């Protein structure tokens, strides 16, 4: 009797174990499916929130859409204008600069102009090269004659108002050329106005030539050209000019 009573219990236990195993085997795929669907639902929720936010923002800015369009257009115009201004500088930064390098002002030229301003022939004479001084002396021009000439200009009311340095460059044989604009006030109309002065300076830093459309030092120190300009030259420069003429 004891054995017969235990058999059903054992059978029930086995059935329960089988049922439990079967339930767990069906539950695991469901749990796995539930875990894989979570990211999809989260992505849909985020997309929905973004859509709702865009609709909300759009409803608020709809009355100002014309104003915002104008602002965007103006910003675009400003951007392209700035681009056109900056683009040349950017392009130049990638290409070599082939321009002639400008030179600082010459001490001898500044000395010459200072002598003009002060009506001092001695300062002017010291700014000239020995070859130019010799050339002038051979023509009868001395510091005394130059001083007498510029004294007459001062008494006549002529003034050297302003000197503007334009630039300088290197030329042959180590010489330099400097360009100035000189403003002169004079009772004589032909001497009143702005005049160009072109100085030639040797490698020792002294003036060897001066070409201008007005010059305080006048004949016999000047050599005229076909344009009516007056030139102050040393003998070597005159010889070179004669050889260059056809």
Secondary structure, 3 states (H helix, E strand, C coil): CHHHHHHHHHHHHHHHHHHHHHHHHHHHHHHHHHHHHHHHHHHHHHHHHHHHHHHHHHHHHHHHHHHHHHHHHHHHHHHHHHHHHHHHHHHHHHCCCCCCCCCCCCHHHHHHHHHHHHCCHHHHHHCECHHHHHHHHHCCCCHHHHHHHHHHHHHCCCEEEEEEEEEEEECHHHCEEEEEEEEEECCCHHHCEEEEEEEEECCCCCEEEEEECCCCCCCCCCEECCCCCEEEECHHHHHHHHHHCC
